Amino acid sequence: MLYIVATPIGNLEDISLRALRILGEVDFILCEDTRNTRVLLDRYEIKTPTISYHQHSDDIKTEQIIKFLEDGKDLALVTDAGTPGISDPGGLLVAKVLERFGEDIKIESVPGPSAVTAALSISGVPTDKFIFMGFPPHKKGRQTFLKRILDSDYPVVVYESKHRILKFLQELKTLKDSASISDDEDVKNKKKNLSSVVVCRELSKMHETVYRGTIDDMIAKISATPDDQKGEFVVIVG
């Protein structure tokens, strides 16, 4: 059995009773960073051995995990925060396990926290339809990524780090401004007006902050306070 277990995105109380039971019952826990996961496990006195598994893990590590499953071991996959497979390499492991075992293995979701749904739930933006695009590329494909946000007919959710949050917002504004002066009416009409933007910082943590307003508001508020440029960000472009 391979369990995909969601863990808190900040507040350690945000974990289900079922998740705690399974983390205590499996043979091994696969962790993005064993040190981060150990904080959670120690909080709830869970002694299950941990194994490192992350985006830089090689094929040898994957084969080790598959061998455990072949030997009948039960494993739980966790990420540092949130739901494995959402903007992290957990989905790749699931794909490789399915490729090896097909229908002969049971993979079970243990749902819970996710920064995407947490941010949407408090955004005030209509959420019957939305697009999640994960982290923007650092270089190659970045402009295309930004254009897709502006071109979308639905709210778009992205993740961004403290190192690039202001850069991301400023680039989005610049691209919008350049579209606004275009001679092509179709381009003008299709682009979002960026009047409804939500920036969530450090969701569920002590310094949780939520900004709502125009793209100019977001840039001004975050620029004004260095402390507000720290942490992890979810941006919703409505």
C-alpha positions as CSV (number, residue, x, y, z in Angstrom):
1,M,0.0,0.0,0.0
2,L,1.2,3.5,-0.9
3,Y,-0.5,6.3,1.0
4,I,-0.4,9.9,-0.3
5,V,-0.7,11.9,2.9
6,A,-1.4,15.6,3.1
7,T,0.3,17.4,6.0
8,P,0.0,20.9,7.5
9,I,1.0,23.9,5.4
10,G,1.9,25.8,8.6
11,N,-0.1,25.2,11.7
12,L,0.7,21.7,13.0
13,E,-2.8,21.3,14.3
14,D,-4.1,21.1,10.7
15,I,-3.8,17.4,10.3
16,S,-6.5,14.7,10.3
17,L,-6.8,11.9,12.8
18,R,-6.7,9.5,9.9
19,A,-3.4,11.0,8.7
20,L,-1.9,10.6,12.1
21,R,-3.0,7.0,12.4
22,I,-1.6,6.0,9.0
23,L,1.7,7.8,9.7
24,G,2.0,5.8,12.8
25,E,1.0,2.4,11.2
26,V,3.1,2.4,8.0
27,D,6.5,0.8,7.8
28,F,8.2,3.9,6.4
29,I,7.4,7.5,5.7
30,L,8.9,9.0,2.5
31,C,9.7,12.7,3.1
32,E,10.7,15.7,1.0
33,D,12.9,16.7,3.9
34,T,13.2,14.3,6.9
35,R,14.1,17.2,9.2
36,N,10.9,19.1,8.5
37,T,8.7,16.0,8.7
38,R,10.4,15.0,12.0
39,V,9.0,18.2,13.6
40,L,5.5,17.1,12.8
41,L,6.1,13.5,13.9
42,D,7.7,14.5,17.2
43,R,4.8,16.7,17.9
44,Y,2.5,13.7,17.8
45,E,5.0,11.2,19.1
46,I,5.1,9.1,15.9
47,K,8.2,6.9,15.8
48,T,7.9,5.6,12.2
49,P,11.3,5.5,10.3
50,T,11.6,8.1,7.6
51,I,13.3,8.0,4.2
52,S,14.3,11.0,2.1
53,Y,12.5,11.3,-1.3
54,H,12.6,14.7,-3.2
55,Q,13.0,16.2,-6.7
56,H,16.7,15.4,-6.8
57,S,16.3,11.7,-5.8
58,D,17.8,9.4,-8.3
59,D,16.6,6.2,-9.9
60,I,18.4,4.1,-7.2
61,K,16.2,5.7,-4.5
62,T,13.1,5.1,-6.6
63,E,14.1,1.4,-7.0
64,Q,14.6,1.1,-3.3
65,I,11.1,2.4,-2.7
66,I,9.7,0.0,-5.3
67,K,11.6,-2.9,-3.7
68,F,9.9,-2.0,-0.3
69,L,6.5,-2.2,-2.0
70,E,7.4,-5.5,-3.7
71,D,8.3,-6.9,-0.2
72,G,4.8,-6.0,1.0
73,K,5.8,-2.9,3.0
74,D,3.2,-0.1,3.5
75,L,4.6,3.4,2.7
76,A,3.3,6.9,3.3
77,L,4.5,9.8,1.0
78,V,4.5,13.3,2.5
79,T,5.8,16.6,1.3
80,D,7.2,19.4,3.5
81,A,3.8,21.1,3.5
82,G,0.4,20.4,1.9
83,T,-0.6,17.6,-0.5
84,P,2.1,15.5,-2.3
85,G,2.1,15.8,-6.0
86,I,0.8,19.4,-6.1
87,S,3.9,21.3,-7.4
88,D,6.2,18.7,-6.0
89,P,7.7,15.4,-7.3
90,G,5.2,13.1,-5.5
91,G,3.3,12.7,-8.7
92,L,6.4,11.3,-10.5
93,L,6.7,8.6,-7.8
94,V,3.0,7.7,-8.2
95,A,3.5,7.4,-12.0
96,K,6.6,5.2,-11.6
97,V,4.9,2.9,-9.1
98,L,1.9,2.5,-11.4
99,E,4.2,1.8,-14.3
100,R,5.8,-1.0,-12.3
101,F,2.8,-2.6,-10.6
102,G,-0.3,-1.5,-12.6
103,E,-3.5,-2.5,-10.8
104,D,-1.6,-4.8,-8.5
105,I,-0.9,-2.1,-6.0
106,K,-3.3,0.1,-4.1
107,I,-2.5,3.8,-3.9
108,E,-4.7,5.7,-1.5
109,S,-5.1,9.4,-0.9
110,V,-5.3,10.8,2.6
111,P,-6.6,14.3,1.8
112,G,-6.0,17.4,3.8
113,P,-4.3,20.8,3.6
114,S,-3.4,22.5,0.3
115,A,-2.3,26.1,-0.1
116,V,-4.3,26.3,-3.3
117,T,-7.7,25.6,-1.8
118,A,-6.9,27.5,1.4
119,A,-6.2,30.7,-0.5
120,L,-9.2,30.3,-2.8
121,S,-11.5,29.8,0.2
122,I,-10.7,33.2,1.6
123,S,-10.1,35.1,-1.6
124,G,-13.5,36.5,-2.3
125,V,-13.0,35.6,-5.9
126,P,-15.6,33.3,-7.7
127,T,-14.1,29.8,-7.5
128,D,-16.6,27.6,-9.4
129,K,-13.8,27.5,-12.1
130,F,-10.2,28.4,-11.7
131,I,-6.8,27.5,-13.2
132,F,-3.8,26.4,-11.1
133,M,-0.4,27.1,-12.7
134,G,2.1,26.3,-9.9
135,F,5.4,28.2,-9.8
136,P,6.3,30.6,-12.7
137,P,9.5,29.6,-14.6
138,H,12.6,31.5,-13.5
139,K,13.8,32.3,-17.0
140,K,12.8,30.3,-20.1
141,G,9.1,30.4,-20.7
142,R,8.4,33.1,-18.1
143,Q,6.8,35.6,-20.5
144,T,4.6,32.9,-22.0
145,F,3.6,31.9,-18.5
146,L,2.6,35.6,-17.7
147,K,0.7,35.9,-20.9
148,R,-1.4,32.8,-20.1
149,I,-2.4,34.4,-16.8
150,L,-3.6,37.5,-18.5
151,D,-5.3,35.6,-21.3
152,S,-7.2,33.2,-19.0
153,D,-11.0,33.5,-18.8
154,Y,-10.9,32.2,-15.2
155,P,-9.1,33.1,-12.0
156,V,-5.5,31.9,-12.0
157,V,-3.7,30.6,-8.9
158,V,0.1,30.6,-8.8
159,Y,2.8,30.0,-6.1
160,E,5.7,32.4,-5.7
161,S,8.7,32.6,-3.4
162,K,9.8,35.6,-1.3
163,H,12.7,36.1,-3.6
164,R,10.5,36.8,-6.6
165,I,7.1,37.9,-5.4
166,L,7.6,41.6,-6.2
167,K,9.3,40.8,-9.5
168,F,6.3,38.6,-10.5
169,L,3.7,41.3,-9.7
170,Q,5.7,44.0,-11.4
171,E,6.2,41.9,-14.6
172,L,2.5,41.1,-14.7
173,K,1.7,44.8,-14.4
174,T,4.2,45.7,-17.1
175,L,2.8,43.1,-19.5
176,K,-0.7,44.3,-18.8
177,D,0.3,48.0,-19.4
178,S,1.9,47.1,-22.7
179,A,-1.2,45.3,-23.8
180,S,-3.4,48.3,-22.8
181,I,-1.6,50.6,-25.3
182,S,-1.8,48.0,-28.1
183,D,-3.5,49.1,-31.3
184,D,-5.2,45.7,-31.4
185,E,-8.6,45.9,-29.8
186,D,-8.8,42.1,-29.4
187,V,-5.6,42.2,-27.4
188,K,-7.0,45.0,-25.1
189,N,-10.3,43.2,-24.5
190,K,-8.8,39.8,-23.8
191,K,-6.3,40.8,-21.2
192,K,-7.4,40.8,-17.5
193,N,-7.7,44.3,-16.0
194,L,-5.9,43.2,-12.8
195,S,-8.3,45.0,-10.6
196,S,-9.0,41.9,-8.5
197,V,-5.8,40.4,-7.2
198,V,-5.3,38.5,-3.9
199,V,-1.9,37.8,-2.4
200,C,-1.8,35.3,0.6
201,R,1.4,35.1,2.6
202,E,2.3,32.4,5.2
203,L,-1.2,30.8,5.2
204,S,-2.1,29.2,8.5
205,K,1.1,30.5,10.2
206,M,1.6,33.1,12.9
207,H,2.2,35.9,10.4
208,E,-0.5,35.1,7.9
209,T,-1.3,38.1,5.7
210,V,-3.9,38.5,3.0
211,Y,-3.9,41.4,0.6
212,R,-6.8,42.2,-1.7
213,G,-7.0,44.9,-4.4
214,T,-5.5,46.0,-7.7
215,I,-2.1,44.9,-8.9
216,D,-0.9,48.4,-8.0
217,D,-2.2,48.0,-4.5
218,M,-0.4,44.7,-4.1
219,I,3.0,46.1,-5.3
220,A,2.7,49.2,-3.1
221,K,1.7,47.3,0.1
222,I,4.3,44.6,-0.2
223,S,7.0,47.0,-1.2
224,A,6.3,49.2,1.8
225,T,7.1,46.6,4.4
226,P,10.2,44.4,4.1
227,D,8.7,41.9,6.6
228,D,5.8,41.4,4.1
229,Q,8.3,40.2,1.5
230,K,9.1,37.1,3.6
231,G,7.5,33.7,3.6
232,E,5.6,31.7,1.0
233,F,3.0,33.3,-1.3
234,V,-0.1,32.2,-3.1
235,V,-1.3,34.7,-5.7
236,I,-4.8,34.7,-7.2
237,V,-5.4,36.8,-10.3
238,G,-9.2,37.2,-10.5
